[in-house]
Amino acid sequence: MKSGFYTIIAAQFFSSLADNALLVAAIALLRELHEPAWMTPVLKQSFVVSYVILAPLVGAFADSMAKGRVMLVTNAVKIIGCGAMLVDVHPLLAYAIVGFGAAAYSPAKYGILTELLPPEQLVIANGWMEGATVASIIFGVLLGGALITPRISATLLGLDFPFIDFPIDTPPDAAIAVIVVAYFIATVFNWFIPDTGVDHRVPSTNPVFLIREFSHCVGLLWRDRLGQISLATTTLFWGAGATLQFIVIDWGARALGLNLAQASMLQGVVAVGVAVGCVLAARLVSLRGSVGVLPIGAAMGVVVMLMVFVHNIGVAMALMIAIGACAGFFVVPMNALLQHRGHVLMGAGHSIAVQNFNENIGILVMVGLYALMVRAGISISTAIVLFGLSVTAVMLLVMLRHRSNQREYDSMHLIGMEKPEHGR
């Protein structure tokens, strides 16, 4: 791997670390404000809505300048949103600002991989990227959970800086102040990301043109016989993963008697499993063999449903690792395939924007449905079963669609290096 690749990985790690720690701190802030329980999953929706609304624009923005500079600017937006929570901006609005920065950050962090590396290294690179992201989730939720514990928050609130009066008066405020530092560390790494030398001119900055072009790119990727499979599966994965974050917190409280800090750390156990799955996928699965992992996605839904039978913390941790391993082994090849097809069809920034658009619609829908379940008073066990059945059913439909595609086209030809005719 080129040396600049590891700078990208470090920047992603610290930025994502802060994102995940901030989610825990924001949940704690909502609870301190005595907001209703259904507002907790809505917090995630406020974060991802920018991914959907800005999708036609952020791809062109990511392709308009050096992607390291894009990551630098958008990370600064995240810092602004994080700081907004310290000055009494409502958590939903402040976290939406962070999501605004993240929406523009994502096409750059993934798109730069296709600019910097050859196609045969994309699965390995995605293994590194997903591994770094998963590590950041592990340490992010652990950091967020630790920062809101009474002992650490009391220590942080006891710090006194002469002549400076920070607006930090509560445990969530103290946690958010530390998280700002993580964003600044990411900024330092963003500064040193190299320019790949790719031409960054875009044909137009007219919003109407960009929306029409984006719509064309969405259709192009969904019509592509392998693009549609990878896009459908990654959309399901990220929607399911976001929902599982809140399911684990609620399930940990009701089935295992865990508080927010402890349940947040249980999320980190899921991420450990994802890391294992990512490593195995990077070592065992090639780009040409990526569609072979589809059954793992269906199996993940079945494994999730086993949660309803678990009431022991040790068994729960083993189950969380198993769920995470299925997810990691499944998503890395699918991401690599999707990035390759998108890069061939439309360019890195645009393809990642299309991916983000679809994946975050999945998050909005699935998290929104879970929020409605919470508001309706549906039990956590029923929600888990419905969630697992939905994941398995959708994956089985995707597998049937892929088999239908295979009857029409040779799948090995579809992942060739040349741009296919007529969007195939």
N, C-alpha and C positions, 0 to 999 in steps of 0.2 A: 504493500500500500504506500502511496505517496505521503510524505510527511504532513502536508496540509490536511489530509484526511483526519488525522488524529486531533488536530486543532478543531475541526468541525465537530468531532465526537465530544470533545471537552465542552465546547460551547453549548451543544445540545444537552449534555448531562446537567449542567448547572442551571440552564434556563428551565428545563423540565423539572428538575429538583424543586425549584422555587414554585412552579405551577402547582405541583402536587402537595407541597407543604401548605401553600396558600389555600387550597381547597379545604383542608382540615381546619385551618385557622378561621376561614370564613364560615364554616359550619358551626364552630364554637361561638363565633360572633352572632350568628343568627339565633342560637340558643340563648345567648346572654340577653338578646333583645326580645326573647319570648315570642318569636315568630312561630306560626303553625308548622307542624311536622312536614306537610306537603311541600313547603317552600324549600326544604333541603335539596331534593332532587331538581327543583326548578333552578337552583343555583348553577347546576351544570348546564342547563339549557341557556341561561344568560351568557355563559361562556362561549358556547358553540354557535349561537345564532349568527354571529359575525361571519363564521365560516360559510354559512349558506348565503347570507345577504351580499357579502363582498366577493363571493366566488368568481363572478365574471371579471372582476377588476384585479384581484391579487395575483393571478397568473401572469398577466401582462406586467404588473408592477415588479414581480420577481424576475421577469425576463428583461426588464428595462435597464438594469444596472448590475454591477457585480453583486453576486448573491451574498457575499460576506457583508457588504454594506447594507443590503436589505435586512439581514439578520441583526445588524447593529442598530438600525433605526427602529425596527419593530420591537426589539428587546427594551428599548427606551420607553416605548408605549406601555409595555408591561409594567415597568417601574412606576410610571405615572398612575396606572390603575391600582397597583399595590399600595402606593402612598395615599391614594384617595380614601382607602379604608381607615387610615389613621386620622383623617380630618372629618370623620362622621358622615361620609357618603355611604348610603345604604349598600350593604354587601352585594346585593344583586346588581346594582348599577356599577359598582367598582369592579366587580369580577367580570362584568361585561366589557369594560375597558381593557382589562387584561386579555380577554378573549379576542378583542379587536386586534391587538398586537399579535397574538398567537396565530390568527387567521392569515395574516400577511407573512408571518415568520415561517410557517410550515412549507409552502411551496419552495422557498429558498433552501431550507435545510435538506429537503429530499432532492430537489432539482439539481443541486450542486453535485450530487453523487454521480449523476449521469453525465455531467460535464467533465468531472475530474477523472473518472474511472472507465475502463472498457467494459462492455456488456458482460463478459465472462466473470467479472469480479463483483457484479451487482448483488448476487445472493449473499456472498461473504460480507460485502459492505452493509447490506441490510441487516445481516446478523449482528454486525457491530453496532449499527444505528439502533436497532430494536433492543439489543443488549444494553446499550447505554441508556436508552429510554426506560427500560425495565429497571435497571439499577437506580435510576433517578426516581422512579416510582417507589421502589423499596425504601430508599433513604429519605425520599421526600415525605412519604406518609409517616415514616418513623420520626423524622425531624418534626413534622407538624404535630404528631401525637405527643412527642416528648416536650415540645415547647409549651403546650397548654396544660401540662401536669402541674399541680400546685407547687411542688418543690422548685422546679426550674423557672416557672413564671414568677414566683416570689423573688428568686434571685435576680432575674432580669429587671423586675420592677424596682428592686432595691438599688440598682445602679444609679449613680448621680453624676451628671456632667456639669461642672461649674459654668455659669453664665449662659447655659443652654436649657430651654424649657421645651422638651419634646412632648407632643400630644399623646403620651403613652400612659394610660391609667388602668388598664385591665389586662388580664392574661392574654386574650386574643391580640390586643394592641402590641404587647411585648413580642409575641410570636411573629406578627407581621413585620415589625421592625427588623428582626433577624432575617426574615425572608427577603427583604429589600437588599440586604448585603449579598445574598446568593445571586440575585439578578445582576448586581454590579460585577460580580466575578464573571458571569456569562458575558457581560459586555466587554471585558478585557480580552477574552478569547475571541469574541467576534471581531475585534479590532485587528487581530493577526491572521484571520482567514485569508488565504491567497486568492488573487484574481485568476480564474481559470483561462482567461484569454478569449472566451467565447464572445461573439458579437452580441451586444445587449440592446440593439436598436429594435424598437417595436414599430409595426406599420402604422399604427394610429393610437392616439390617446382619447379619441372620441368615445364617450360612454356607450352610445348607441351601437357603434361599430363593435366595441368590446363585448357587449351583451350578445349581439348576433353571432360573433365569432365563438364566444363561449358556448352558446347553444349548439352551434355546429360541432364543437369539440365534444360536448356531452353526447350528442347523437352518434358521433363517429366511434367513440369508445364503447358505447352500449351496443352498437351494431357489430363490432369486431368480435369474432367467435371466441377468442380467448380473453379479450378485454372485458367482455360482459361477465364471464365467469369469475375472473379475479376481482372485478369491481363489485359484483354482488356479494362475494364472500367477505371482502374487507369491509364493506358497508355493514354487513351483519356483525362482523367481529367487533368493530369499534362501538356500534350501538349496544351490543351485548356487554362489552367490557365496561362501558360507562354506567350501564344499569346495574351491573354486578357490584360496582363500588358501593352503591347505596344499599343494595340487598345485603351485602356482607355486614355493613354497619348495623342495620336493623336486625338481621338474623343473629349477629353476635350479642346484641342486647337482650333479645327475647329467648334464644335457645341456650346461650352460654353465659348470660349475666355479665357481659362486658360493658364498660363505659366507653365513651367516644375515643379516648386516647388508646385504649386497649383494642377496640374494634378497628381503629385506623391501622394499628400495627398488624392486625390479621390481614388487612389488605396487602401489606408488605409481604406476607407469606405467599399469597397468590402470585405476586410479582417474582418471587424466588422461583416458583414453578415456571413462570413465563420465561425467565432467563435460561433455565435448563432446556426448555423446548427450543428457544432461539439458537442456543449453541448446537444442539443436536441437528436442527434443520440446516444450519450453515455448513455443518460437516457432512451431512448425509444426503441432502437434496440438491440436485442441480436445477438450473433454470428449465431445462427440457423435461425434467421429471416433476415439476412443481404441482401439476394438477393431480398427482397421485396422493396428495395429502388431504383431499376433500373429505374422505371418510372420517378423518380425525375431527373435523369440525362438527360432524353429526354426532360423534361419540361424546364430544364436550357437553352437549345439551343433556345427554343421559347422565353423565357424571354429576352435573350440577344438581339434578333432581335428588341425588343421594343426600343432599344437605338436610332434607327434612327428617332424616332418620338419625342425625348426629346431635349429641348433647354433651360430648366429651371434648375438651379442648385439644387433647393430643390427636384424636381421630380427626377433629376439625382441621387441624394444621396439615395433616397428611392429605386430606381431601382437597384443601386449598392448593397445595402443591400440584396435585394431579390435574386439577382444573387449569391451573396456570400452564403446566407443561403441554397439555393439549392445545391451548391457545397459542403458545409461542411456536410450537412445531408447525402449526397450521398457518399462522399469519406471515411468517418470514418469506416462504416461497411465494405466497400469493402477492405480497407487496412487491417482490422483485419482478414477478411476471407482469404485474400491472404497470410498474414503472417502465419496464422495457417496452411494452406495447404502446404506452402513452408517448414515450420518447420517440418511437418509430413513427407514430401517427401524427403527432402535433407539437412536439417539443416539451422539454422538461417542466418548465414553470406552468404551462397551460395544463399539462396532464395531471400534475399534482393538485392544481386548483380544482379540476374536475373530480379527482379522487376525494379531496376534502369536502367538496359540495355534497357528494352523495353520501359519504361516510357520516357527515354531521347531520344530514337529514335523518339518517338512521338513528343517531344519538338523540335528536330532538323527539323523534317518534317513540322510541323505546323508553327513554327516560320519562317522557310525557305520559305514556301509558302507565308507567310505574307510579308516577305522582298521583294520577287519577285513582289507582288502586289504593294508595295510602289514604287519600282523601275520602274514599268510599268505605274505608275501614276493613278492607280485605286482609285476611291474616297473612303473615309472612310465609307460612308454609304453602298456602294456595298460590301466592305470587311466585314462589320459587318453582313450583310444578308447572305453572303456566309459562314461565320464562324458559325453562328447560325444554318443554314440548315445542315451543315456538322455534327455538334455535335448531333443534333436530329436524323439525318439519321443513323449515326453509332450506337447510343444507341438503336434505333429500331431494327437494325440488331442483336445486342447483345441480346436483349430480345427474339427475335425469336430463336436464337441459344440456349438460356437457356431453352426455352419451349421444343425444340427438345430434349435436354439432359434429361429433366424431364420425357419425354415419355419412355426413356430407363432405367433410374435409379431413385431410391428414393433419392431425394436431401437431406433428413434428414440423411440418412445413409452415404452419401458422406462426411459429416462433423463430422463423428465419430472420436474418439481419436486414433483408430488403423490405422496403415499404410495400405492403400487399396492395393488390389492385382492388378498387371499389370498396375500400374500407375493410377488407377481410383480414 
